[in-house]
Amino acid sequence: MAESELPNGYGNVPLFRELTAEDVGDLETTEIESLCMNCHEDGTTRLLLTKIPFFREIVLMSFSCPHCNFTDNEVQPAGRIQDKGCRVDVHILTQKDLNRQVVKSDTASIKIPELDLEIPGGAQKGTFTTVEGIIDRVTQGLEQEQPVRKVMHPEVAAQIDDFIVKLKHLSPPFHIILDDPAGNSFIENPKAPEADQALTINMYTRTKEQNTALGLAVEDDEDRLSDVEETLEPKDDGVSKVTDEVFQFDVNCSNCNAPTKSKMKLVNIPHFKEVILMAFNCESCGMKNSEVKSGAGIEPKGKKITLKMTDAVMDLNRDVLKSDTCRFTIPEMDFELMMGTLGGKFTTLEGILTDIKNQLLRPFALMRGGDSATKESGGKLRTFIDKLDEIISGKILVSVVLDDPAGNCYIQNLYAPDPDPELTVEEYERTEEQNDDLGLLEMKTENYFDEEDTAS
C-alpha cells in the first residue's frame, strides 16, 4: 500500500507522502463533503495520508462545519492489524518528555498508574498528539459533562472536579502506558536509533477474547493449525518426517486483502533445531513477506548469544536466526532492536544489519529540514546509518548480542562441533514479566486432557 501511486494526474507521488516540516504549505489533502453530527448541515472532512517516523502509515482525518463551527479530528492506522499486540510504557521524567509524539489507535487503552487512571480501549477515537495532548484530552472529556453531573449527581461531580485538579497539576515524574491489542499505537523515542531507557515496548500474543473483539477469525486460525498438525503427524516409526515438500495455505494479502498463497517449509539447522520458513508473494499488489518460526516451541530457558567480531568476512557470513521474540543489540553503538521488530529472520549477520539499515532509511526522508530538533534527529540517524555501512563493509568490528526469552535465537558456530572462541552462549531463567509477555502464565498444561474429557 505504501508503494501505491495516486491516480488522475498526480504522477509518481506516493500515496503516503514522507511528510516534513517544509511541506506545511503544500499538503495534498482529500476533501469530502459530509454531514455535521452537531447541526446536521453539510461540513467538510479532510484526509491526509502520511507516515510516522519509526512507525507506519496513518490517515489523519479532520472535520469542520462552517454553520455551527463544530470541529473534530481522528487518526486511523492505514495498515492491517498487527500480528501481535503492543504495550508501550514511558516514564515521563522532564517537561520535555511531555512533547513526545503519540499515536493512539481507537483500540488502545491508556493508564496513568500514579493517578490510578485507566481509559479502556474503544472509549476514545484514535488520535495523533503528544503526551501532554493525551492528558489534555482526558481532562476535556471529564469536564464535558460536568454541568449535567452537578445537577444530577453533585457528589460524583465533586469527586471528578478533585480529579481534574490532579490532572491539571500532574507533573513529572509519572508513567503513561498504552496497551493496544491491534499493535497500532506508538510513543516517540526522541533518542532514536539509540535505545531509550525511559521507554519500554512489549509485544504480546493476543487472547481469544481480544482477537474476537478485533473481528479476527480465531476459528480459522485454529483450523489452519490443525491442518499443519495433521500434515506433520508422526509416521509409523514414531518420528515426524521432514521432507522437501512445500506446504501452501490460502490467506489474504495484508496489504491489499486480495486472496493469495502462503508457503511454508520445515528446515533443519545443523547443531540447532527445526525451524519453519514462511513466505508469500501477492500477485495483485506485488507485496512480499517472509518470516521464520521455531518448529520446537518455547524453550525451558531464555538464551543470550554474544558474538565478538574478529574477521569481517567470516563473521558477516555467519548464519543467524532472529526470532520475533528476540532483541538484537550492538553495545558499542548503544543500539537495541526491540522484540517484535523485523519479525523472525533466518539470514546472515550481514543480512540482519542490511535489514536494520533499510528499516531506518524509510523514515530518514522525514527528517529533512524543519526545526532544530528535527535536524538534530536526522543528523544522529544519518551518522548511525554511516556506521552501519562501515560494519557491513567490514571496516568496523563490533559485538552483537541476541537475547531471546523464548530461547529460539541462533548464530552459526564456525568451529562446530568444537566451541567457537568468538561466541558466548548463556541460558537464563525467565522473569515473570518475560513469561507473561510470552503468554506462558495464562497457558494451562496440567490436567488439560482430564478437563477436556470431563467437559465432553
C-alpha positions in Angstrom: 0.0 0.0 0.0 2.9 2.3 0.8 4.2 1.8 -2.7 0.9 2.7 -4.4 0.6 5.7 -6.6 -2.0 8.4 -6.8 -4.2 8.3 -10.0 -5.6 11.1 -12.2 -2.5 13.2 -13.0 -0.7 13.1 -9.7 2.3 11.4 -11.4 4.6 9.4 -9.3 3.5 10.8 -6.0 3.4 8.1 -3.2 0.0 7.5 -1.7 1.6 8.0 1.8 3.9 11.0 1.5 7.0 11.3 3.6 5.9 14.4 5.4 8.5 17.0 6.6 8.2 20.4 8.2 8.8 22.0 4.9 5.6 20.6 3.5 3.2 22.5 5.7 2.1 24.8 2.9 1.9 22.1 0.3 -0.1 19.3 1.9 -2.1 17.2 -0.5 -5.3 16.6 1.4 -8.5 15.0 0.2 -11.7 16.9 0.9 -15.1 15.1 1.3 -18.4 16.8 1.9 -20.0 15.1 4.9 -22.9 15.6 7.4 -22.2 17.5 10.6 -23.5 15.4 13.5 -24.0 18.6 15.6 -26.3 20.8 13.4 -27.0 18.2 10.6 -25.8 20.7 7.9 -23.1 19.9 5.3 -19.5 20.2 6.5 -16.1 19.2 5.2 -13.9 16.2 6.1 -10.2 16.5 5.1 -8.0 13.4 4.9 -4.2 13.3 4.9 -2.2 10.1 4.3 1.2 10.3 5.9 4.0 8.3 7.6 5.2 8.4 11.2 9.0 8.0 11.8 9.9 4.5 13.1 6.3 3.5 13.0 4.0 3.1 10.0 1.4 4.8 7.7 -1.6 6.5 9.2 -4.6 8.5 8.0 -5.3 11.9 9.6 -8.9 13.0 9.5 -10.2 16.5 10.3 -13.9 17.7 10.2 -15.1 21.3 10.3 -18.6 22.7 9.9 -18.9 26.3 8.7 -22.5 26.6 10.0 -22.0 25.8 13.7 -18.2 25.8 13.9 -18.1 22.3 15.2 -14.7 20.6 14.7 -13.4 17.1 15.2 -10.2 15.1 14.3 -9.2 11.5 14.4 -6.4 9.2 13.3 -6.7 5.7 11.9 -3.9 3.2 11.1 -3.7 2.7 7.3 -2.2 -0.8 7.6 -3.6 -4.0 8.9 -4.0 -5.3 12.4 -0.5 -6.3 13.5 0.4 -9.9 14.3 0.8 -9.1 18.0 -0.5 -6.5 20.4 1.8 -3.9 21.9 2.2 -2.4 25.4 4.2 0.9 25.5 5.3 2.2 28.8 7.1 5.5 29.0 8.5 7.1 32.1 7.9 10.9 31.9 10.9 12.4 33.7 11.1 16.0 32.5 8.8 18.7 31.0 10.4 18.0 27.6 9.1 14.4 27.7 5.5 15.8 27.6 6.3 16.7 23.9 6.9 13.1 22.8 4.7 12.3 19.8 1.9 9.7 20.4 -0.2 7.7 18.0 -3.1 6.2 19.9 -5.4 3.9 18.0 -9.1 3.6 18.9 -8.4 0.1 20.3 -5.7 1.3 22.8 -6.3 1.7 26.5 -4.5 4.5 28.5 -3.2 4.1 32.0 -1.5 6.6 34.4 -0.7 4.4 37.4 0.2 7.4 39.7 -3.4 8.7 39.4 -5.0 5.2 39.3 -6.4 6.3 35.9 -7.4 3.9 33.2 -9.3 4.6 30.0 -10.4 1.4 28.3 -9.9 0.8 24.6 -12.8 2.0 22.4 -13.7 4.8 24.8 -11.8 7.4 22.7 -11.2 7.8 19.0 -7.7 7.3 17.6 -5.5 10.4 17.8 -2.1 11.7 16.8 -0.9 14.0 19.5 1.7 14.4 22.3 1.8 13.1 25.9 0.6 16.5 27.0 -2.2 16.3 24.4 -3.3 12.9 25.8 -3.6 14.4 29.3 -5.5 17.5 28.0 -7.9 15.3 26.1 -8.7 13.2 29.2 -9.2 16.5 31.1 -11.6 17.9 28.4 -13.5 14.6 28.3 -14.1 14.7 32.1 -15.1 18.4 32.0 -17.5 18.0 29.2 -20.4 16.6 31.2 -19.7 18.3 34.5 -22.6 20.8 34.3 -25.1 18.0 34.0 -23.4 15.9 36.7 -23.5 18.8 39.1 -27.3 18.9 38.8 -28.0 15.1 38.6 -25.2 13.7 40.8 -23.5 16.5 42.8 -21.4 14.2 44.9 -19.9 12.4 41.8 -19.3 15.8 40.2 -17.4 17.0 43.2 -15.1 13.9 43.1 -14.5 14.4 39.4 -13.6 18.1 40.0 -11.0 17.0 42.5 -9.6 14.5 40.0 -9.5 17.2 37.2 -7.4 19.4 39.5 -4.9 16.5 40.0 -4.8 16.0 36.2 -4.1 19.7 35.6 -1.4 19.8 38.2 0.2 16.5 37.1 3.9 17.0 36.6 6.9 14.7 36.1 7.9 12.1 37.1 5.0 9.8 36.2 4.2 6.9 33.9 1.9 6.6 30.9 1.0 3.3 29.4 -0.6 2.5 26.1 -1.9 -1.1 25.7 -3.1 -1.8 22.1 -4.2 -5.4 21.2 -4.1 -4.3 17.5 -0.5 -3.3 17.8 -1.1 0.1 16.1 -0.1 2.5 18.9 3.2 4.3 19.4 5.1 6.7 21.6 8.1 8.5 20.2 11.7 7.7 21.1 13.5 11.1 20.8 16.9 9.3 21.0 16.3 7.0 18.0 18.0 5.0 16.8 19.7 4.7 20.2 17.8 2.8 23.0 15.6 4.9 25.3 15.9 3.7 28.9 12.6 5.5 29.7 10.7 3.7 27.0 9.6 0.0 27.2 7.8 -1.7 24.4 6.5 -5.3 24.9 4.9 -7.2 22.1 2.4 -9.9 23.2 0.2 -12.6 21.8 -3.5 -11.7 21.9 -6.0 -13.7 23.8 -9.0 -15.3 22.0 -11.2 -12.6 23.5 -9.0 -9.8 22.1 -9.0 -11.4 18.7 -12.8 -11.7 18.7 -13.1 -8.1 19.8 -10.9 -7.1 16.8 -13.0 -9.1 14.4 -10.3 -11.6 13.7 -11.3 -15.2 12.7 -9.9 -17.2 15.6 -11.6 -20.4 14.5 -9.9 -20.2 11.0 -6.5 -19.9 12.7 -7.2 -23.0 14.8 -8.4 -25.0 11.8 -5.2 -23.9 9.9 -3.1 -25.1 12.9 -5.0 -28.4 12.9 -4.2 -28.9 9.2 -0.4 -28.3 9.9 -0.5 -30.8 12.8 -2.2 -33.4 10.6 0.4 -32.8 7.9 3.3 -33.3 10.3 1.8 -36.1 12.4 4.2 -39.0 13.4 4.7 -41.7 10.8 4.8 -45.5 11.6 8.3 -45.2 13.1 7.0 -42.6 15.6 9.2 -39.8 14.2 7.9 -36.7 12.4 9.2 -36.8 8.8 10.7 -33.7 7.4 10.7 -33.6 3.7 11.4 -31.2 0.9 7.7 -30.6 0.4 6.5 -27.0 0.5 3.0 -26.6 2.1 0.6 -23.9 0.8 -2.3 -22.2 2.6 -4.9 -19.8 1.4 -4.5 -16.3 3.0 -5.5 -12.7 2.3 -2.7 -10.2 1.5 -2.1 -8.0 4.5 -1.6 -5.0 2.1 -4.5 -5.2 -0.5 -6.6 -8.0 1.1 -6.6 -10.0 -2.2 -6.6 -13.8 -1.9 -3.1 -15.3 -2.2 -1.0 -18.3 -1.1 1.3 -18.5 1.9 4.1 -21.1 1.6 5.7 -23.0 4.5 8.6 -25.4 4.7 10.4 -27.1 7.5 14.2 -26.7 7.6 16.7 -28.4 9.9 19.5 -26.1 11.0 22.6 -28.1 11.9 23.6 -28.1 15.6 20.3 -26.2 16.4 16.8 -27.3 15.7 14.0 -27.4 13.1 12.5 -24.0 12.0 9.5 -23.2 9.9 10.2 -20.8 6.9 7.1 -18.9 5.8 6.7 -16.6 2.8 4.1 -15.2 0.5 4.1 -13.1 -2.7 0.9 -11.3 -3.7 0.3 -11.3 -7.4 -2.2 -8.4 -7.1 -0.1 -5.7 -5.5 3.4 -7.3 -5.6 3.9 -7.3 -1.8 6.4 -9.9 -0.5 6.9 -11.1 3.1 8.9 -13.8 4.8 9.2 -14.9 8.4 10.8 -17.6 10.5 9.2 -19.5 13.4 10.7 -22.1 15.7 9.5 -25.6 15.0 10.1 -26.6 18.6 8.1 -24.1 20.5 9.3 -22.1 23.6 12.5 -23.5 25.3 12.6 -24.1 29.1 15.1 -21.2 29.4 15.9 -18.0 27.7 19.1 -17.7 25.6 21.6 -14.9 25.2 24.3 -15.2 22.4 27.1 -12.7 22.1 29.3 -12.6 19.0 32.6 -10.7 19.1 33.6 -10.0 15.5 37.2 -10.7 14.7 37.1 -11.5 11.0 34.7 -9.3 8.9 34.4 -11.7 6.0 33.8 -14.9 8.1 31.6 -13.2 10.8 29.4 -11.3 8.4 28.6 -14.5 6.6 27.6 -16.5 9.7 24.0 -17.8 9.6 21.8 -16.0 12.1 18.3 -16.9 13.3 16.5 -14.0 15.0 13.0 -15.0 16.2 10.2 -12.4 16.6 10.7 -12.6 20.4 14.5 -11.8 20.2 16.2 -8.5 21.0 19.2 -7.5 18.8 21.8 -5.1 20.3 25.1 -3.6 19.3 26.6 -2.4 22.6 29.4 -0.3 21.0 26.7 1.8 19.2 24.2 1.8 22.1 21.7 0.3 19.7 18.8 -2.0 20.6 16.3 -3.6 18.2 13.2 -4.3 20.3 11.4 -7.6 20.5 9.0 -8.0 17.5 10.8 -5.6 15.2 11.6 -7.0 11.8 9.8 -10.2 12.7 11.6 -13.6 12.6 14.6 -13.7 10.2 16.9 -16.6 9.1 19.7 -14.9 7.2 23.3 -13.9 7.7 24.7 -11.3 10.1 25.2 -9.1 7.0 21.6 -9.7 6.1 20.3 -8.7 9.5 22.4 -5.5 9.5 21.2 -4.6 6.0 17.6 -5.1 7.1 18.1 -2.8 10.0 19.7 -0.2 7.7 16.7 -0.4 5.2 14.3 -0.1 8.1 16.0 3.1 9.3 16.2 4.5 5.8 12.4 4.5 5.3 11.7 7.3 7.9 15.0 9.1 7.2 13.4 11.3 4.5 11.1 12.5 7.2 14.0 14.1 9.0 15.0 16.6 6.2 14.7 20.2 7.1 12.3 21.6 9.7 13.1 22.8 13.2 16.4 22.2 15.1 15.1 19.1 16.9 14.2 17.5 13.6 17.6 18.4 12.1 19.3 17.0 15.2 17.4 13.7 15.0 18.1 13.5 11.3 21.8 14.0 11.8 22.0 11.3 14.5 20.2 8.9 12.3 22.5 9.7 9.3 25.6 9.2 11.5 24.2 5.8 12.7 23.5 4.6 9.2 27.0 5.6 8.1 28.4 3.5 10.9 26.2 0.6 9.9 27.6 0.9 6.4 31.1 0.6 7.8 30.2 -2.5 9.7 28.6 -4.1 6.7 31.6 -3.3 4.6 34.0 -4.8 7.2 35.7 -1.5 8.2 34.5 -1.7 11.8 34.4 -4.8 14.0 31.8 -4.8 16.8 30.0 -7.1 19.2 26.4 -8.2 18.5 24.0 -9.7 21.1 20.9 -11.8 20.5 18.7 -12.1 23.6 15.6 -14.3 23.3 13.5 -15.1 26.3 11.9 -18.0 24.2 15.4 -19.5 23.6 15.0 -19.6 19.8 17.9 -17.5 18.6 21.0 -18.8 16.9 24.3 -17.7 15.5 26.3 -20.2 13.4 29.3 -21.8 15.2 32.1 -21.9 12.6 34.1 -24.4 14.6 31.2 -26.9 15.3 31.1 -29.3 17.0 34.0 -27.7 18.9 33.4 -24.5 20.9 33.6 -21.2 19.0 36.0 -18.7 20.7 34.1 -15.7 19.3 30.7 -17.0 20.6 29.3 -16.8 24.1 26.1 -18.7 24.7 24.2 -18.2 28.1 21.0 -19.7 29.2 18.9 -18.0 31.9 15.7 -18.3 33.9 13.0 -16.1 32.5 11.4 -13.4 34.8 7.7 -13.4 35.5 7.3 -10.4 33.2 9.0 -12.3 30.3 6.8 -15.3 30.9 3.8 -13.1 30.8 5.0 -11.5 27.5 5.3 -15.0 26.0 1.8 -15.9 27.2 3.1 -18.7 29.5 1.3 -17.5 32.6 -2.1 -18.0 31.0 -1.2 -21.3 29.4 -2.7 -24.3 31.2 -0.8 -27.6 30.8 -1.6 -29.6 33.9 -4.6 -31.9 33.8 -5.6 -30.4 30.5 -6.8 -33.6 28.8 -8.6 -34.7 32.0 -10.7 -31.5 31.9 -11.3 -31.9 28.2 -12.7 -35.4 28.8 -14.8 -34.2 31.7 -16.3 -31.3 29.6 -17.1 -33.7 26.7 
